[in-house]
Amino acid sequence: MARPDPNAIRRLPQASAPPHFVRARRDAAPATSGALRLFDAQGALDVDALFRLVDDGEVTLEGRVYGVGPQARFMGSAVLELDVDVALAPRLRAALSGDARARRVLEDRAFREAARLLGSQTPAALEIDQTVGGRGGRVRVDVDLEGQIGAKADAV
């Protein structure tokens, strides 16, 4: 059986959606990781210090809204970069990967950046998948975000 000629097959137009992109960088001098004391003497993570460190980190977020009406979904990705002491970086990477409180801090920053990007279209909830990596004194968090546009939070 002969294969059809690929040039004879009618092609569908490529899907398109307007892109969104936002980059956040703090103008003020960031807090140094040594001054923050991310870990206490017993090695426990200080969540408040982590919030401040993550807020000072540089974030690049990109994404698009796909579909229209009630089926519209935002899909995007973000990269958070943190500069810390080389000796502290492995402990911080481990905490960001394994501590549920640290994941919550990262999710909070990702949600706020998505809200800056989408404004009033910000989904009530985002599905967030995070991967922590980096080398040396740089900690890098790759975040995938997805959420339904127009979904409202349940009344509490």
C-alpha positions as CSV (number, residue, x, y, z in Angstrom):
1,M,0.0,0.0,0.0
2,A,1.5,3.4,-1.0
3,R,1.7,6.2,1.4
4,P,-0.1,9.5,0.5
5,D,1.8,12.4,-0.8
6,P,2.4,14.7,2.2
7,N,2.3,17.8,-0.1
8,A,-1.2,16.9,-1.2
9,I,-2.7,16.8,2.3
10,R,-4.6,19.9,3.3
11,R,-2.9,21.5,6.3
12,L,-4.8,23.2,9.2
13,P,-3.8,26.6,10.3
14,Q,-1.4,26.7,13.3
15,A,-3.1,27.6,16.6
16,S,-2.2,30.9,18.1
17,A,-2.8,32.9,21.3
18,P,-1.4,36.2,22.5
19,P,1.8,35.5,24.6
20,H,2.3,36.9,28.0
21,F,5.7,37.5,29.6
22,V,6.7,39.2,32.9
23,R,10.1,39.5,34.6
24,A,10.4,40.6,38.2
25,R,13.6,42.0,39.6
26,R,13.9,43.9,42.8
27,D,15.5,47.4,42.6
28,A,16.4,47.5,46.3
29,A,19.5,45.7,47.5
30,P,18.5,42.1,48.3
31,A,18.9,40.6,51.7
32,T,22.1,38.5,51.9
33,S,21.5,34.9,52.8
34,G,24.0,35.1,55.7
35,A,22.0,37.9,57.3
36,L,18.7,36.0,56.9
37,R,19.8,32.9,58.9
38,L,17.7,30.5,56.8
39,F,18.5,27.7,59.2
40,D,18.7,27.7,63.0
41,A,21.4,26.0,65.1
42,Q,19.5,22.7,64.9
43,G,19.2,22.9,61.1
44,A,15.5,23.8,61.0
45,L,14.3,26.0,58.2
46,D,13.1,29.6,59.1
47,V,10.1,30.0,56.9
48,D,9.9,33.8,57.4
49,A,13.5,34.2,56.3
50,L,12.8,32.0,53.3
51,F,9.8,34.2,52.3
52,R,12.1,37.2,52.3
53,L,14.8,35.4,50.3
54,V,12.3,34.2,47.7
55,D,10.7,37.7,47.5
56,D,14.2,39.1,46.7
57,G,14.8,36.4,44.0
58,E,14.6,37.1,40.3
59,V,11.6,35.5,38.5
60,T,10.9,35.1,34.8
61,L,7.4,34.0,33.9
62,E,5.9,33.3,30.6
63,G,2.6,31.8,29.5
64,R,-0.5,32.0,27.4
65,V,-4.3,31.6,27.8
66,Y,-5.5,28.8,25.6
67,G,-9.2,28.5,24.6
68,V,-12.1,30.8,25.2
69,G,-15.0,31.1,27.6
70,P,-15.4,28.5,30.3
71,Q,-12.8,26.2,28.7
72,A,-10.0,28.9,28.8
73,R,-6.9,27.8,30.6
74,F,-3.6,29.5,31.5
75,M,-0.5,27.5,30.9
76,G,2.9,28.9,31.7
77,S,6.3,28.4,33.3
78,A,8.5,30.4,35.6
79,V,12.1,30.3,36.6
80,L,13.1,31.6,40.1
81,E,16.8,32.2,40.7
82,L,18.2,32.8,44.1
83,D,21.8,33.7,44.9
84,V,23.1,32.4,48.2
85,D,26.4,31.4,49.7
86,V,28.0,28.3,48.0
87,A,28.1,26.5,51.4
88,L,24.4,27.2,52.0
89,A,23.1,26.3,48.5
90,P,22.9,22.5,48.9
91,R,21.0,22.8,52.2
92,L,18.6,25.3,50.6
93,R,18.0,23.1,47.5
94,A,17.3,20.1,49.8
95,A,14.8,22.2,51.9
96,L,13.1,23.5,48.8
97,S,12.7,20.0,47.4
98,G,11.6,18.2,50.6
99,D,10.0,20.7,53.0
100,A,6.2,21.2,52.4
101,R,6.4,24.7,54.0
102,A,9.2,25.7,51.5
103,R,7.0,24.4,48.6
104,R,4.2,26.6,49.9
105,V,6.5,29.6,49.8
106,L,7.5,28.9,46.2
107,E,3.9,28.3,45.2
108,D,2.9,31.7,46.8
109,R,5.6,33.5,44.8
110,A,4.5,31.7,41.6
111,F,0.9,32.6,42.2
112,R,1.7,36.3,42.8
113,E,3.7,36.5,39.6
114,A,0.9,34.8,37.6
115,A,-1.5,37.4,39.1
116,R,0.8,40.2,38.0
117,L,0.8,38.7,34.5
118,L,-3.0,37.9,34.2
119,G,-4.6,40.6,36.4
120,S,-8.3,40.1,36.7
121,Q,-8.1,36.8,34.7
122,T,-6.0,35.1,37.5
123,P,-7.3,31.6,38.2
124,A,-8.5,30.9,41.7
125,A,-6.2,27.9,41.9
126,L,-3.1,26.9,39.9
127,E,-1.7,23.5,39.5
128,I,2.0,24.0,40.2
129,D,4.8,21.5,39.5
130,Q,8.3,22.6,40.8
131,T,11.8,21.3,40.1
132,V,14.7,22.5,42.2
133,G,18.3,22.6,40.8
134,G,21.2,24.9,40.3
135,R,24.9,24.8,40.9
136,G,27.4,26.7,43.1
137,G,25.7,29.5,44.9
138,R,22.8,29.7,42.5
139,V,19.5,28.0,43.4
140,R,17.1,27.6,40.4
141,V,13.5,26.6,40.7
142,D,11.6,25.7,37.5
143,V,7.9,26.0,37.9
144,D,5.1,24.8,35.6
145,L,1.7,26.5,36.1
146,E,-1.7,25.7,34.8
147,G,-5.2,26.9,35.9
148,Q,-8.7,27.4,34.5
149,I,-9.4,31.1,33.7
150,G,-12.6,32.3,35.3
151,A,-12.6,29.7,38.1
152,K,-13.6,31.4,41.3
153,A,-12.6,30.4,44.8
154,D,-15.3,28.7,46.9
155,A,-16.8,31.0,49.6
156,V,-15.5,30.3,53.0
